[in-house]
């Protein structure tokens, strides 16, 4: 199994929350190498790496690699995703009609 590098030792205690077969995938993501280099380092095909990456994202309940990294870091600090307030952008509103002769910048 891939061992953490010296600078990755700070994460060592956090890996227990990640399934054993996904820990190497998380380590290569933390190292910041390309997918091709990750496949070579892990000795897996690009398809297998992609599948394991999708499984890792599913494990954390996120959609992107960045979110997975944030979730991992938060879990190391003893926080879970339940502390994150999810915000959604307001629905698009049609522009208000301007009334001729008004100089109010709010459009009221």
C-alpha positions as CSV (number, residue, x, y, z in Angstrom):
1,X,0.0,0.0,0.0
2,X,1.1,3.5,-0.7
3,X,2.7,5.1,2.4
4,X,2.2,8.8,3.3
5,X,5.2,11.1,2.6
6,X,6.8,12.9,5.4
7,X,4.8,16.1,4.9
8,X,1.6,14.1,4.8
9,X,2.2,12.7,8.3
10,X,-0.1,15.3,9.7
11,X,-3.0,13.5,8.0
12,X,-2.1,10.1,9.2
13,X,-4.7,9.8,12.1
14,X,-7.5,11.0,9.8
15,X,-7.3,8.1,7.4
16,X,-9.2,5.8,9.7
17,X,-12.5,7.3,8.6
18,X,-11.8,6.4,4.9
19,X,-12.1,2.8,3.7
20,X,-8.8,1.1,3.3
21,X,-9.0,0.6,-0.4
22,X,-9.7,4.3,-0.9
23,X,-6.9,5.7,1.3
24,X,-4.3,5.5,-1.5
25,X,-6.6,7.5,-3.8
26,X,-7.0,10.2,-1.1
27,X,-3.3,10.3,-0.6
28,X,-2.6,11.0,-4.3
29,X,-5.3,13.6,-4.4
30,X,-3.7,15.3,-1.4
31,X,-0.3,15.2,-3.1
32,X,-1.8,17.2,-6.1
33,X,-0.4,15.0,-8.9
34,X,-2.2,14.5,-12.2
35,X,-4.6,11.6,-12.8
36,X,-2.1,10.0,-15.1
37,X,0.7,10.2,-12.5
38,X,-1.7,8.9,-9.9
39,X,-2.6,5.9,-12.0
40,X,1.1,5.1,-12.4
41,X,1.9,5.5,-8.7
42,X,-1.1,3.3,-7.7
43,X,-0.5,0.8,-10.6
44,X,-4.1,1.0,-11.7
45,X,-5.8,1.8,-15.0
46,X,-7.3,5.2,-15.6
47,X,-10.8,3.6,-15.5
48,X,-10.1,2.0,-12.1
49,X,-8.8,5.2,-10.7
50,X,-11.8,7.0,-12.0
51,X,-14.1,4.5,-10.4
52,X,-12.3,4.7,-7.1
53,X,-12.3,8.4,-7.2
54,X,-16.1,8.4,-7.7
55,X,-16.4,6.0,-4.8
56,X,-14.3,8.4,-2.6
57,X,-16.5,11.3,-3.6
58,X,-19.6,9.2,-2.7
59,X,-18.0,8.3,0.6
60,X,-17.7,11.9,1.6
61,X,-21.1,12.8,0.0
62,X,-19.7,15.4,-2.3
63,X,-19.5,16.2,-6.0
64,X,-16.0,17.6,-6.6
65,X,-12.4,16.8,-5.6
66,X,-12.2,20.1,-3.8
67,X,-15.2,19.4,-1.7
68,X,-13.7,16.0,-0.9
69,X,-10.5,17.6,0.3
70,X,-12.5,20.1,2.4
71,X,-14.6,17.3,3.9
72,X,-11.5,15.3,4.7
73,X,-9.8,18.3,6.4
74,X,-13.0,19.1,8.4
75,X,-13.2,15.5,9.5
76,X,-9.6,15.8,10.7
77,X,-10.5,18.8,12.8
78,X,-13.5,17.0,14.4
79,X,-16.1,18.7,12.3
80,X,-18.6,17.1,10.0
81,X,-20.6,18.3,7.1
82,X,-23.5,19.0,9.4
83,X,-21.7,22.2,10.5
84,X,-21.6,23.6,7.0
85,X,-24.5,25.8,6.0
86,X,-25.4,25.2,2.4
87,X,-26.5,28.3,0.6
88,X,-28.2,28.4,-2.7
89,X,-28.2,31.4,-5.0
90,X,-31.5,33.3,-5.1
91,X,-33.7,32.5,-8.0
92,X,-33.3,34.9,-10.9
93,X,-35.8,37.8,-10.7
94,X,-36.9,39.6,-13.8
95,X,-35.7,43.2,-13.9
96,X,-38.2,45.7,-12.5
97,X,-39.6,48.1,-15.1
98,X,-38.2,51.6,-14.8
99,X,-40.6,54.4,-14.5
100,X,-39.8,57.4,-16.7
101,X,-38.5,60.4,-14.8
102,X,-37.3,58.5,-11.7
103,X,-33.7,58.9,-10.6
104,X,-33.9,56.4,-7.7
105,X,-31.1,53.8,-8.4
106,X,-33.1,51.1,-6.8
107,X,-35.7,51.3,-9.5
108,X,-38.6,51.7,-7.1
